[in-house]
Amino acid sequence: MANLNLTTDSPLSRRIVRAFLNFLNSVEPAPGVDVEGLEVATECLTEAFKLDSSSVNDHTNPDSLVDIFRSLERTENQEIITDSAHGAISGDDPSSSSAQNAANAKLTEADDWMGKPQVSGVSKDELFGQFFAALEKIHFVRTMPDGNDDPVQLEKATHLFHEALIEMERSGCKIYNIDNLAETLKSQGNRAMQSKLYSDAIELYNCAIALCENNAVYYCNRAAAYTQIHKYTEAIRDCVKSIEINPNYSKAYSRLGLAYYAQGNYSDAINKGFKKGW
C-alpha cells in the first residue's frame, strides 16, 4: 500500500476524523460505557484536527462509516451468496439516531433541575431582586461616569431574567427560586454552546455562577466555552475551581486536560487532567 503521508490538517484526514466523530455521535452508549471518556476523546480529536468553522475546505456532511462498512458487508455477503447453496443473507438496516441530537444530548448535563427536590420559592419580583443583586456582585452592570447604572446593561439583565422566566414557566416549573433560575440559565448556556455562540454561553454561565457560586457543573461548562474561544488560562482556572468544589467530578479533570493539551502543556494535560479524569 502506498504511503499517503497524511497530516492532521489535510482535508482527507479531517474527512476521515469527521466521519469517525459522526459515527460516535450517532450510536447509543451501552450500559457501563464510560460516556465522559468518549466525550473527552471527541474533544481531543476535534482539537487535534482543528475541526471548527474555519475548516473551509472540509466537507459539510461527513461520510457515514456505517454506510461505508455496510456497503462492504453487502459485498462480502454477496460473495457468500455466490459461493453458497444456501439462501440469501440479508442485513438489517436499522435507522440510527441523528448525530446532532446525540451531540446535543451529550452537551446537556444529566442533572436536570426538574428531577431535583424543590425548596421554597419566592415571588417573581423577589426573584428578580435576588437575580439583580447576584449580578451586582460580579459587576455585570457597569457604573456610568454620572454615577448611574449603564442602561444598556440594565436592559440586558432584565432581558436575560425574563427569557429565563419564560423558559421556567414553559418547562412546568411551579417554584421560583435561585436554584431553578440558575439551572435554567445553565441550560440556555448549553444551547448557546450547541449553536456555537460561545460568548453568549459564557455570559449565561456567568449569571448561573453568580446565583450559585458552589456548583461544579457551571464552572466546568464555562471552561468548555472558554476552550472553544481559545481562552485556555480561563478554562484551566474554571476547571480547577470545579474540581475544588467536587474533587470527584471526572468531566472537570477531562476538560482540564484538554485545556492544558491545547496550550501544548502535555505533561500537565496527562498528569493533572486525563489520568485523574479516567
C-alpha positions as CSV (number, residue, x, y, z in Angstrom):
1,M,0.0,0.0,0.0
2,A,1.3,3.4,-0.9
3,N,2.4,5.8,1.8
4,L,-0.2,8.7,1.9
5,N,1.9,11.0,4.1
6,L,-1.3,12.4,5.7
7,T,-1.1,15.2,8.2
8,T,-3.7,16.4,10.8
9,D,-4.5,19.5,8.7
10,S,-5.0,17.7,5.4
11,P,-8.6,17.6,4.0
12,L,-8.6,13.8,3.7
13,S,-7.5,13.4,7.4
14,R,-10.2,15.8,8.5
15,R,-12.8,14.0,6.4
16,I,-11.9,10.6,8.0
17,V,-12.0,12.1,11.5
18,R,-15.3,13.8,10.8
19,A,-16.7,10.5,9.7
20,F,-15.5,8.8,12.8
21,L,-16.9,11.5,15.1
22,N,-20.2,11.4,13.3
23,F,-20.3,7.7,14.0
24,L,-19.5,8.2,17.7
25,N,-22.3,10.8,18.0
26,S,-24.8,8.5,16.2
27,V,-24.6,5.5,18.5
28,E,-26.2,5.0,21.9
29,P,-23.6,4.0,24.6
30,A,-24.2,0.6,26.1
31,P,-24.7,0.2,29.8
32,G,-21.4,0.6,31.7
33,V,-19.7,2.5,28.9
34,D,-17.6,5.5,30.0
35,V,-19.6,8.2,28.3
36,E,-17.4,11.0,29.6
37,G,-14.3,9.2,28.3
38,L,-16.0,9.2,24.8
39,E,-16.7,12.9,25.1
40,V,-13.1,13.6,26.0
41,A,-11.8,11.5,23.1
42,T,-14.2,13.5,20.8
43,E,-12.9,16.8,22.2
44,C,-9.3,15.8,21.8
45,L,-9.8,14.7,18.2
46,T,-11.7,17.9,17.4
47,E,-8.8,19.9,18.9
48,A,-6.0,17.9,17.3
49,F,-7.6,18.1,13.8
50,K,-8.8,21.6,14.2
51,L,-12.4,20.7,13.3
52,D,-14.1,24.1,13.6
53,S,-15.9,26.5,11.4
54,S,-12.7,27.8,9.9
55,S,-12.1,24.4,8.2
56,V,-13.5,25.8,4.9
57,N,-12.1,23.0,2.8
58,D,-13.7,20.3,4.8
59,H,-16.9,18.5,3.8
60,T,-20.0,19.9,5.5
61,N,-21.7,16.5,5.6
62,P,-19.2,13.8,6.9
63,D,-19.1,10.4,5.3
64,S,-21.0,7.8,7.2
65,L,-18.8,5.0,8.5
66,V,-21.9,2.9,9.0
67,D,-22.8,3.2,5.3
68,I,-19.2,2.5,4.2
69,F,-18.9,-0.7,6.3
70,R,-22.5,-1.7,5.4
71,S,-21.5,-1.5,1.8
72,L,-18.5,-3.6,2.4
73,E,-20.7,-6.0,4.4
74,R,-23.1,-6.3,1.5
75,T,-20.2,-7.0,-0.9
76,E,-19.0,-9.8,1.4
77,N,-22.4,-11.2,1.8
78,Q,-22.9,-11.2,-2.0
79,E,-19.7,-13.2,-2.3
80,I,-21.0,-15.7,0.3
81,I,-24.3,-16.0,-1.6
82,T,-22.3,-16.6,-4.8
83,D,-20.3,-19.4,-3.2
84,S,-23.1,-20.9,-1.1
85,A,-26.0,-23.0,-2.0
86,H,-28.0,-21.7,1.0
87,G,-30.5,-18.8,0.9
88,A,-29.6,-15.2,0.7
89,I,-28.0,-13.5,3.7
90,S,-29.8,-10.3,4.4
91,G,-28.6,-7.5,6.7
92,D,-30.7,-5.3,8.8
93,D,-30.7,-1.6,8.1
94,P,-31.6,-0.1,11.5
95,S,-32.2,3.6,11.5
96,S,-29.6,5.5,13.6
97,S,-30.4,8.5,15.7
98,S,-29.5,11.9,14.4
99,A,-25.9,12.8,15.1
100,Q,-26.8,16.4,16.1
101,N,-29.4,15.2,18.6
102,A,-26.9,12.8,20.1
103,A,-24.3,15.6,20.4
104,N,-26.9,17.9,21.9
105,A,-27.8,15.2,24.5
106,K,-24.1,14.9,25.5
107,L,-23.7,18.7,26.0
108,T,-26.8,18.8,28.2
109,E,-25.9,17.8,31.8
110,A,-27.9,14.9,33.3
111,D,-28.7,16.8,36.4
112,D,-31.9,18.3,35.1
113,W,-33.5,20.7,37.6
114,M,-36.9,19.1,37.1
115,G,-35.7,16.0,38.8
116,K,-34.3,17.7,41.8
117,P,-36.0,18.2,45.2
118,Q,-37.7,21.6,45.2
119,V,-37.2,24.0,48.0
120,S,-39.4,27.0,48.9
121,G,-40.0,29.6,46.3
122,V,-40.4,33.4,46.2
123,S,-42.4,35.8,44.0
124,K,-41.2,36.7,40.6
125,D,-40.4,40.2,41.8
126,E,-38.4,38.9,44.7
127,L,-36.6,36.5,42.4
128,F,-35.7,39.4,40.1
129,G,-34.3,41.3,43.0
130,Q,-32.2,38.3,44.0
131,F,-31.0,37.9,40.4
132,F,-30.0,41.6,40.1
133,A,-28.2,41.5,43.5
134,A,-26.2,38.5,42.3
135,L,-25.3,40.3,39.1
136,E,-24.1,43.3,41.1
137,K,-21.6,41.1,42.9
138,I,-19.9,40.2,39.5
139,H,-20.2,43.8,38.3
140,F,-22.4,42.7,35.4
141,V,-23.9,46.2,35.2
142,R,-21.3,48.9,34.7
143,T,-21.5,52.3,36.5
144,M,-21.5,55.3,34.2
145,P,-19.4,58.4,34.8
146,D,-22.5,60.2,36.2
147,G,-22.9,57.5,38.8
148,N,-25.9,55.8,37.3
149,D,-26.1,52.2,36.1
150,D,-25.4,51.6,32.4
151,P,-29.0,51.5,30.8
152,V,-27.9,49.1,28.1
153,Q,-26.6,46.6,30.7
154,L,-29.7,47.1,32.8
155,E,-31.8,46.2,29.8
156,K,-29.7,43.1,29.1
157,A,-30.0,41.9,32.6
158,T,-33.8,42.4,32.5
159,H,-34.0,40.5,29.2
160,L,-31.9,37.6,30.5
161,F,-34.2,37.3,33.5
162,H,-37.4,37.4,31.6
163,E,-36.1,34.9,29.0
164,A,-35.2,32.5,31.8
165,L,-38.5,33.1,33.5
166,I,-40.4,32.3,30.3
167,E,-38.4,29.0,29.9
168,M,-39.1,28.1,33.5
169,E,-42.8,28.5,33.0
170,R,-42.7,26.7,29.7
171,S,-40.9,23.8,31.4
172,G,-43.6,23.5,34.0
173,C,-41.7,25.0,36.9
174,K,-44.0,26.0,39.7
175,I,-41.5,27.2,42.3
176,Y,-39.4,30.3,41.6
177,N,-36.1,30.3,43.4
178,I,-32.4,30.9,42.8
179,D,-31.6,27.2,42.2
180,N,-34.2,26.8,39.5
181,L,-33.3,30.1,37.8
182,A,-29.6,29.1,37.8
183,E,-30.3,25.8,36.3
184,T,-32.4,27.4,33.6
185,L,-29.6,29.8,32.8
186,K,-27.2,26.9,32.6
187,S,-29.5,25.1,30.2
188,Q,-29.7,28.2,28.0
189,G,-25.9,28.4,28.1
190,N,-25.7,24.8,26.9
191,R,-27.9,25.6,23.9
192,A,-25.8,28.6,23.1
193,M,-22.8,26.2,23.1
194,Q,-24.6,23.9,20.7
195,S,-25.2,26.9,18.4
196,K,-21.5,27.9,18.7
197,L,-22.5,31.2,20.4
198,Y,-19.7,30.8,22.9
199,S,-19.7,34.4,24.2
200,D,-23.4,34.2,24.8
201,A,-22.8,30.9,26.6
202,I,-20.2,32.4,28.8
203,E,-22.5,35.2,29.7
204,L,-25.3,32.8,30.7
205,Y,-22.9,30.6,32.7
206,N,-21.6,33.8,34.4
207,C,-25.2,34.5,35.6
208,A,-25.7,31.0,36.8
209,I,-22.4,31.1,38.7
210,A,-23.4,34.4,40.2
211,L,-26.5,32.8,41.6
212,C,-24.9,29.6,42.7
213,E,-21.2,30.0,43.3
214,N,-20.6,26.5,44.5
215,N,-21.8,24.5,41.5
216,A,-19.0,22.5,39.9
217,V,-21.0,21.9,36.7
218,Y,-21.4,25.6,36.0
219,Y,-17.7,26.3,36.2
220,C,-16.9,23.2,34.1
221,N,-19.4,24.2,31.4
222,R,-17.9,27.7,31.3
223,A,-14.5,26.1,30.9
224,A,-15.7,24.3,27.8
225,A,-16.9,27.6,26.4
226,Y,-13.6,29.3,27.1
227,T,-11.7,26.5,25.5
228,Q,-13.7,26.9,22.3
229,I,-12.6,30.6,22.0
230,H,-9.0,29.6,22.9
231,K,-9.0,31.3,26.4
232,Y,-7.2,28.3,27.9
233,T,-6.0,30.1,31.0
234,E,-9.6,31.0,31.9
235,A,-10.7,27.4,31.1
236,I,-8.0,26.0,33.4
237,R,-9.0,28.3,36.2
238,D,-12.6,27.2,35.9
239,C,-11.7,23.6,35.8
240,V,-9.6,24.0,38.9
241,K,-12.5,25.7,40.7
242,S,-14.9,23.0,39.6
243,I,-12.5,20.3,41.0
244,E,-12.1,22.3,44.2
245,I,-15.9,22.1,44.6
246,N,-16.2,18.5,43.6
247,P,-13.0,16.5,43.6
248,N,-14.8,13.5,42.1
249,Y,-16.1,15.3,39.0
250,S,-14.4,13.5,36.2
251,K,-15.5,15.8,33.4
252,A,-13.7,18.7,35.1
253,Y,-10.4,16.7,35.0
254,S,-11.0,15.8,31.4
255,R,-11.6,19.4,30.4
256,L,-8.6,20.5,32.4
257,G,-6.6,18.0,30.5
258,L,-8.0,19.3,27.2
259,A,-7.1,22.9,28.1
260,Y,-3.6,22.0,29.0
261,Y,-3.3,20.0,25.9
262,A,-4.4,23.0,23.8
263,Q,-1.7,25.1,25.4
264,G,0.9,22.5,24.5
265,N,1.4,21.5,28.2
266,Y,1.2,17.8,27.6
267,S,2.7,16.8,30.9
268,D,0.0,18.6,32.9
269,A,-2.6,17.5,30.4
270,I,-1.9,13.9,31.3
271,N,-1.0,14.1,35.0
272,K,-3.4,16.8,36.2
273,G,-6.2,16.1,33.8
274,F,-6.7,13.0,31.8
275,K,-5.2,10.5,34.2
276,K,-7.4,11.7,37.1
277,G,-10.5,12.1,34.8
278,W,-10.3,8.4,33.8
